[in-house]
Each structure stands twice: as C-alpha cells, then as structure tokens.
Amino acid sequence: MSQESANSPRNRGMKIQIWIMLIMVGSVMLAGTLMVPTTEEERERMIELLGTTNQGALIKPAIDISSALDEETAGSLKWKILVAGGQSCDQSCQQVILDTRQVHILMGKLVRRAERVYLADGAQLDGEEFDQLALAHPHLNIQRSGLTELSALLANSSMDWDLSDTRYMVVTPDNDAILYYTQDDDVMGLLDDLKHLLKYSPDR
C-alpha cells in the first residue's frame, strides 16, 4: 500500500472511527469502575439516583438474620422465602403461606435453589395448629422460634415493624434479608424478583 493510499480520506476516516469506538468503550469501562459502590451508604445513594427494578421493597441496610434461623436453615445454601409475623397463623397468614407456595412452584427449574421458611411464635402456634400447618404444607420449614430475634435484628432497618401483620421477604444463601413484601403486595412480584436474582447469582 502506497503512502498516498494510506493517507487517503477514506483510511483517515476509518482510523477516526476506530479511535472513537476505543474511547467510547474505555469511557464506559472507566465509568463502570468508578460507579461500583464500596460502602452501604454509596450503594443506597446509587439506588436512589438510578432507581431499582425490584417489585419488593429494599431492606436498607441488608440484614444478616442468621441468628434468627435454626442451625440447619442458616447453613443451607438456598435462597429463602421467609414468612414472618402475624397474630398466630390466622387467615391472612395462611393466605401468605399459600401464595408463597404457588410462587415456589411457579419457579420451575429454579425451584430447587429456594426454600420456604415460616417463623412462628411458639407460644401462639400450639401443637394441633402446628400439625395442621405441617400437614397442609409438607415442604414448608416451620420454626417455632426466632421471631423475636428477627424483630430485634430488623429494628433499625427500613423493615422495622411491630409483627402485627404477616410479611414475607427474600433472604440470600448468606442469610441476608434484602427485600420484603406486605400482604397488600402482588405476590407475583416476588416471583419476578426471585427469577431475576437467581438468574444473575451463582448456583451453589
């Protein structure tokens, strides 16, 4: 290739386009690196600025609830759909448990990566009621302790509540509670959130 053809307007234009593409890619990579939050405060500011696609409400900050779970559940590497609160397991509580069971079924091939846990008040959930609940929901892990501990752990978070109503939340395999839902929320939002979270998380 002659010096004249190398410096032709066409070749100069191609070089400029290549440099523009390299600069654009480099700028995106640099911006992505600078935007990665290093603290919980920075993460929350970024979420406020950019918004979130979650259907559930964010628990801010995320709370490690290992101490509220029994040893086997805390050691599980599955995502958890945790149901808690309510006056005993009344009709509203039963409906939440039923709704979350349907969500678990609708997860399809992802179902093995999640489990359902119900934190009950041992003083309110008597033997007969416990047996009936266990019979109706054989794949539900029912804990008759941990509710008080959970309430204390969430006291300084955005999910602080008096346990009078039943709520459910998403808990990571590392036992961090990250999202919560009330009885008024569309339970299909839980399904959307779980599918999104599991899609982008490693299968352990």
C-alpha positions in Angstrom: 0.0 0.0 0.0 1.5 3.3 -1.0 1.9 6.3 1.4 -0.7 8.2 -0.6 -3.4 5.5 -0.3 -2.6 5.0 3.5 -3.3 8.7 4.0 -6.4 8.8 1.8 -9.6 10.4 3.2 -11.2 7.0 3.5 -8.4 5.5 5.6 -8.2 8.5 7.8 -12.0 8.3 8.3 -11.7 4.6 9.3 -8.9 5.4 11.8 -11.0 8.1 13.4 -13.9 5.7 13.7 -11.7 3.1 15.4 -10.4 5.7 17.9 -13.9 6.9 18.6 -15.0 3.3 19.4 -12.0 2.7 21.6 -12.6 5.9 23.5 -16.3 5.0 24.0 -15.5 1.5 25.3 -12.8 2.8 27.6 -15.1 5.5 28.9 -17.9 3.0 29.7 -15.4 0.7 31.5 -13.9 3.6 33.5 -17.4 4.9 34.4 -18.5 1.4 35.5 -15.4 1.0 37.7 -15.9 4.4 39.3 -19.6 3.7 39.9 -19.1 0.5 41.9 -20.2 1.3 45.5 -17.7 0.5 48.2 -19.9 1.2 51.2 -23.5 0.6 52.1 -24.1 4.4 52.0 -22.8 4.7 48.5 -24.9 1.7 47.4 -28.1 3.3 48.8 -27.3 6.7 47.2 -26.8 4.9 43.8 -30.1 3.1 44.2 -31.9 6.4 45.0 -30.3 8.0 42.0 -30.8 5.2 39.4 -33.8 3.5 40.8 -34.4 -0.2 41.1 -36.4 -2.8 39.1 -37.3 -4.8 42.2 -41.0 -5.4 42.9 -40.4 -5.8 46.6 -39.2 -3.0 49.0 -35.5 -2.9 49.7 -34.4 -3.7 53.2 -31.9 -0.9 54.0 -29.4 -1.9 55.1 -29.5 -5.6 54.2 -29.6 -7.5 57.5 -27.8 -10.8 58.4 -30.6 -12.8 60.1 -28.6 -16.0 60.7 -29.2 -15.8 64.5 -33.0 -15.9 64.0 -32.7 -19.2 62.0 -32.1 -22.7 63.3 -28.7 -24.2 62.5 -29.8 -26.3 59.6 -31.7 -23.5 57.8 -28.9 -21.0 58.5 -26.4 -23.4 57.0 -28.4 -24.0 53.8 -27.1 -22.5 50.6 -30.5 -22.0 49.2 -32.4 -18.7 48.7 -35.2 -18.4 51.3 -38.7 -17.1 51.1 -39.2 -16.2 54.7 -42.7 -15.7 56.1 -43.0 -14.0 59.5 -45.3 -12.1 61.8 -49.0 -12.0 62.3 -51.1 -13.0 65.3 -50.6 -16.7 65.4 -51.2 -18.1 61.9 -54.6 -16.5 61.1 -56.4 -16.5 57.8 -54.1 -13.7 56.4 -51.1 -15.7 57.4 -52.4 -18.8 55.8 -53.1 -16.9 52.6 -49.5 -15.6 52.5 -48.1 -19.1 53.1 -50.4 -20.4 50.3 -49.4 -17.6 47.9 -45.7 -18.2 48.5 -46.1 -21.9 47.9 -47.6 -21.1 44.5 -44.7 -18.8 43.7 -42.3 -21.6 44.7 -44.0 -24.0 42.3 -44.0 -21.4 39.5 -40.2 -21.0 39.8 -40.0 -24.1 37.6 -36.5 -25.5 37.2 -35.2 -22.9 39.7 -37.4 -24.4 42.5 -34.5 -26.5 43.9 -32.5 -23.3 44.6 -35.0 -21.9 47.0 -36.9 -23.0 50.1 -39.8 -21.6 52.2 -39.4 -20.9 55.9 -42.1 -19.8 58.3 -41.0 -18.1 61.6 -43.8 -18.7 64.1 -44.5 -17.6 67.6 -44.1 -20.8 69.6 -46.4 -19.6 72.3 -49.2 -19.0 69.8 -48.8 -21.9 67.4 -50.0 -24.8 69.6 -49.4 -28.5 68.8 -52.6 -29.0 66.9 -52.2 -25.9 64.8 -48.6 -26.8 64.1 -49.6 -30.3 63.0 -52.3 -29.0 60.7 -49.9 -26.5 59.1 -47.2 -29.1 58.6 -49.8 -31.5 57.1 -51.1 -28.8 54.7 -47.6 -27.6 53.7 -45.2 -30.6 53.9 -42.3 -28.6 52.2 -42.6 -25.6 54.5 -39.8 -25.3 57.1 -41.7 -24.2 60.3 -39.7 -22.7 63.1 -41.4 -22.1 66.4 -38.6 -19.7 67.5 -36.6 -16.9 66.1 -39.5 -14.4 65.6 -38.3 -12.2 68.5 -34.7 -12.3 67.3 -35.8 -11.3 63.8 -37.8 -8.4 65.1 -34.8 -7.1 67.0 -32.4 -7.5 64.0 -34.8 -5.5 61.7 -35.4 -2.8 64.3 -33.0 -0.3 62.8 -33.8 -1.1 59.2 -36.4 0.0 56.7 -38.4 -3.1 57.5 -38.9 -2.2 61.2 -42.5 -3.3 62.1 -44.5 -4.5 65.1 -45.1 -8.0 63.7 -48.9 -7.5 63.9 -49.3 -8.4 60.2 -47.7 -11.2 58.2 -44.9 -10.2 55.9 -42.6 -12.2 53.7 -39.1 -11.5 52.5 -36.3 -12.7 50.2 -33.2 -14.0 52.1 -29.9 -14.7 50.2 -28.0 -18.0 50.7 -25.7 -16.0 53.0 -28.8 -15.2 55.2 -29.0 -11.5 54.3 -32.6 -10.3 54.2 -32.7 -8.0 51.2 -36.4 -7.5 50.1 -39.7 -7.5 51.8 -43.4 -7.6 50.9 -46.6 -6.9 52.7 -50.0 -8.7 52.4 -51.1 -5.9 50.1 -48.4 -6.6 47.5 -48.9 -8.7 44.4 -47.2 -11.9 45.2 -46.2 -12.3 41.5 -43.7 -9.5 42.2 -41.9 -12.0 44.5 -41.7 -14.4 41.6 -40.3 -11.8 39.2 -37.7 -10.7 41.8 -36.6 -14.3 42.6 -36.2 -15.2 38.9 -34.2 -12.1 38.4 -32.0 -12.7 41.4 -31.4 -16.3 40.7 -30.6 -15.7 37.0 -27.7 -13.5 38.0 -26.4 -15.4 41.0 -24.1 -18.4 41.0 -25.7 -21.8 41.7 -24.0 -23.0 44.8 
